[in-house]
């Protein structure tokens, strides 16, 4: 019999959080072990963190992942914002169908997107390279950014744009001087989310990578196939902290944007 302060839902929630985060805590602890084995403690040491920064192959893979994520997110930010504005502000035949197709990458499994992209590239005889990974990542980055920006547009006051047009501004001027500044927090939050997803993607990258491209997730997967080593523990901790930092920044930007909108 549980006490009044501890209920079954709260206990179940605590167990779920423990199931999710306890392995991460163990991973972080063993990343500071001096032992050459990932699951044995050999004393506190920063040995494996120092080893990461001297691993040229790992740094090259990180560079490839950063290039892919930055380019894919930058292009998707422009296209996704324009798509969200067009769907929110304009009417055209087949708008509902186009909206549904635009958001399909959010619900389609990654393996299906990866296979479909590979089949398409093979059918048009496009050689796999860093560029094909960027194009494939744009598929889901575009959808995620468009969703975040669309949710932001729905909370904006359309009268501000109409007032700018009434005062003599063109549609382009109204978009750049009135609409985009209000959408900036949503655009930035969507870009941070898409960046994290692009950095973490394995399936789509592995299906669309050429011989000269080796993103970080593929490099990590190739190493853990023979067993998890302590340097992978250290790398995993750094990736978790980086992803958490970007997620925190995205949430703060969204919160700050909502506060500014309420003040305005």
URVENVEN-V629649 format. One line per field, one symbol per residue. phi: phi as a letter, one per 20 degrees, with the letter a starting at -180 (. if undefined). psi: psi as a letter, one per 20 degrees, with the letter a starting at -180 (. if undefined). Layout:
BEGIN
phi->???
psi->???
END
This chain:
BEGIN
phi->.efffddfffffffffffffdfffffgffffeeeffdfdcecofadgffffffdeffffffffffffffffffffffffffffffffedcdbfmffffffffeggfdfggfffffffffffffdleffaffffffffffeffffffffffffffeeefffffffffeoffffffffedffgfegfffffffffffffffefdffffedeefedbfggfffffeffdpfdgffgfffffffffffffffffffffffffffffff
psi->pqrhiorgghgggghghghghghhggghgiijqiqiphkqpkqpqkghhhhgijohhhhhhhgghggggggghgghggghghgggghhiqpqpkggghgghhjhihipqhhggggggggghhhjlpqpahhhgghhhhghggggghgghghghhjqoihgghghhhjjqrhghhghiggghhigghggghggghgghghipgghghhjpahjpmrghhgghhhihjqprhhhggggghggggghghhggghggggghhghhhh.
END
